[in-house]
Amino acid sequence: MGGRIKVQGGRPLYGRAQVPPAKNSVLPLLAASVLCGSPAALLGPPRLSDVEDCLAILRAAGCQARWQGPNLLAGGPPSRCRLPQAQAGRMRASILFAAPVLARLGRVETWLPGGCRIGSRPVDWHLSALEQMGARVCQVGQRLVLSAPSGLHGACLSLPGPSVGATETALLAGCAARGRTVVENAALEPEILDLAQFLNRCGGCVEGAGTSRIVIEGGRRLHGTAYRPMPDRIFASTLACAVASARGRVTIAGCSPGLYAPVLDVLEQAGCWVLRGAGWASVGRAGPLRGVGLLETGVYPGLATDAAPLVAAALLSARGQTVLVDHVFEARFGCAGGFEAMGAAVSVRGRTLHIHGGRPLHGADVTAGDLRGGAALVVAALGARGSSRIAGREYIARGYGGLEEMLRSLGARIG
C-alpha cells in the first residue's frame, strides 16, 4: 500500500470521468449496518484502505463483511463487543461503530480513533451524546469502554457545534434507543442526509436530516436493504482542481454540481470555465489563472475543509494572491512544504495558507502527510513542468480508489 506516485506534469486533461460513491458516506453506512437484523448491500463502494479497515471492525464484532463482486454485503447483529485496536486506532470513523455495537450488546470496547495528522479530532461530543442517552463511559489511556446494560433511551441533544461525526453518532444511537431523540445544531452535510435515507430504507424513522434539527423515533426493528451511497463530492472536487492545474477540459459525471458548488465557483472566479448540468459539470482551462483573494472554509454549504488543499494546489501559479483560512483543522495545510518544493511561493501562519502566485511549478520529490494534502500534491504535480514523485501513497489510498487510473484515462502520465 505504500510507495510513491510518479507524475509527469504539463499534460492537459481531456475526457469524461465518473465520480464513485463517497468514502465519507460509505463508512457511516457500514457502521449503521450493525443495527440491521440482516446484512445490507452497499452498491459499488470504492475499494479503499479505510473501507477495508471498517470491514475488519465488522468481522471482529461478529458481523458479516464481504465483497460480492463490486458490492459489499455488511452488517447484521454483532456477537462480540471488543473492536480491534489496529483498525480502530488509526481511523477517525471507527468511533461511529461504538453506538451501534453498544446498542446491540449493551457494551463496547474500542480505542480512541486516529486518522490523518491535520489537527485534534476529539470524540468528547460523541461520548457526551451517548452519556445523555444512558451510556457509561470509562477511558483508560487510549482504551474506551462504554456500557449501557439497560439499553439507550431517547434524549434532547444540543451539540456544541455542527459536527458531522457527532451528528452521525446521534443518528445511529437514536435509531437504536427507546423513545424519541432530538438533535439540535445538527450538521447539514449531504452525507448526513444519505445516512438518514439509508436508515429510513432499513425501517427507521428519521426526519429533518439536512437541517439543524433532526428528530428520530427510536426502537424500531431495522432490516438490511440494497443501497447506493451518494457520489463523492471531494473526489469530484479533486478532478475539477486537477483540470484547473493541468489545463484541458473534463466532464465530471455522476455528481450533482451543487454538492461541490463552492469549489466550482472558486475555479470559475479564477478563470476556468464551468458548465453545470443535472448530475454533471464540465470544467475547462486554457489561459492563465488569477488569484481570488480571501477564501474561508465552513460548514455545508460552505467550502469544505477537505477541498481547501485541493483548491490551493490549483491556484499555486495563479497571478495575484490567494489566502485560504481553514476553520476546522489547525494543521490542514501540511502540504505547504511540498508546494514550496515545487517552486510555489506559499507561507502558513496558524490556520491560514498564503499563496503569492505567479510562479511556474516544477517537478520535485515530495511527501504526503495526510489524505487530502497528498491528493493536493498530485494536483499540483499535474500542472508542474517535469517529473514529480509523491511519497506517502498509503495516505492517498485511504480516500481515493482508482484515481491514478482515472487520471491516466484523461491523458495524465501518472503511476
C-alpha positions, 0 to 999 in steps of 0.5 A: 500500500505504500510507495510513491506516485510518479507524475509527469506534469504539463499534460492537459486533461481531456475526457469524461470521468465518473465520480464513485460513491463517497468514502465519507458516506460509505463508512457511516453506512457500514457502521449503521449496518450493525443495527440491521437484523440482516446484512445490507448491500452497499452498491459499488463502494470504492475499494479503499484502505479505510473501507477495508479497515471498517470491514475488519471492525465488522468481522471482529464484532461478529458481523458479516463483511464481504465483497460480492463482486463490486458490492459489499454485503455488511452488517447484521447483529454483532456477537462480540463487543471488543473492536480491534485496536489496529483498525480502530486506532488509526481511523477517525470513523471507527468511533461511529461503530461504538453506538451501534455495537453498544446498542446491540450488546449493551457494551463496547470496547474500542480505542480512541480513533486516529486518522490523518495528522491535520489537527485534534479530532476529539470524540468528547461530543460523541461520548457526551451524546451517548452519556445523555442517552444512558451510556457509561463511559470509562477511558483508560489511556487510549482504551474506551469502554462504554456500557449501557446494560439497560439499553439507550433511551431517547434524549434532547441533544444540543451539540456544541457545534455542527459536527458531522461525526457527532451528528452521525453518532446521534443518528445511529444511537437514536435509531437504536434507543427507546423513545424519541431523540432530538438533535439540535445544531445538527450538521447539514452535510449531504452525507448526513442526509444519505445516512438518514435515507439509508436508515429510513430504507432499513425501517427507521424513522428519521426526519429533518436530516439536512437541517439543524434539527433532526428528530428520530423515533427510536426502537424500531426493528431495522432490516438490511436493504440494497443501497447506493451511497451518494457520489463523492463530492471531494473526489469530484472536487479533486478532478475539477482542481486537477483540470484547473492545474493541468489545463484541458477540459473534463466532464465530471459525471455522476455528481450533482454540481451543487454538492461541490458548488463552492469549489466550482465557483472558486475555479470559475472566479479564477478563470476556468470555465464551468458548465453545470448540468443535472448530475454533471459539470464540465470544467475547462482551462486554457489561459492563465489563472488569477488569484481570488483573494480571501477564501474561508472554509465552513460548514455545508454549504460552505467550502469544505475543509477537505477541498481547501488543499485541493483548491490551493494546489490549483491556484499555486501559479495563479497571478495575484494572491490567494489566502485560504483560512481553514476553520476546522483543522489547525494543521490542514495545510501540511502540504505547504512544504511540498508546494514550496518544493515545487517552486510555489511561493506559499507561507502558513501562519496558524490556520491560514495558507498564503499563496503569492502566485505567479510562479511556474511549478516544477517537478520535485520529490515530495511527501504526503502527510495526510489524505487530502494534502497528498491528493493536493500534491498530485494536483499540483504535480499535474500542472508542474513542468517535469517529473514529480514523485509523491511519497506517502501513497498509503495516505492517498489510498485511504480516500481515493480508489482508482484515481491514478487510473482515472487520471491516466484515462484523461491523458495524465502520465501518472503511476 
